């Protein structure tokens, strides 16, 4: 406190009295990080469960790729397909026949990495993205082989 001007010491002391010591602050910060990690893990688990239920309901094929990419790919596919359906069918002017055609093309893309790469795409862009997919993206589920 000696490095503070005399007229600033009382206010600074009051401010410090309301703060945690360094050790307490670090413990609270670390606990907060753990709760964020727990929250994120729970969120990912819920997203994964929804993605798997959706995949089963709409007969989507199992994705292919490295083990660590499969869950992420499933979530990415679910999110993009759901966003596309909302934008094109629910809010747009597509009918179910148009959607069924796009869904069939999307069903052929089995590489988890492809879906992960598209995770930030807008739903309406899905048709263009699916049309740009290559044979390598289709994997063993490609009905066009």
Number of C-alpha atoms within 10 A of each C-alpha: 10 6 6 10 9 9 8 10 14 13 10 12 11 10 10 11 10 8 10 12 11 9 9 11 12 12 13 13 12 12 12 12 12 12 12 12 12 12 12 12 12 12 12 15 14 12 19 19 15 16 22 18 13 16 18 12 9 11 10 21 16 16 26 19 14 11 10 9 16 19 21 20 26 26 25 24 26 23 20 22 20 15 19 24 21 14 17 21 16 13 10 12 10 13 11 14 9 12 16 11 12 19 20 12 18 22 22 22 28 25 22 27 20 22 27 19 11 18 18 11 15 13 20 18 15 21 17 10 14 19 11 10 15 11 13 12 20 23 18 16 18 16 12 8 8
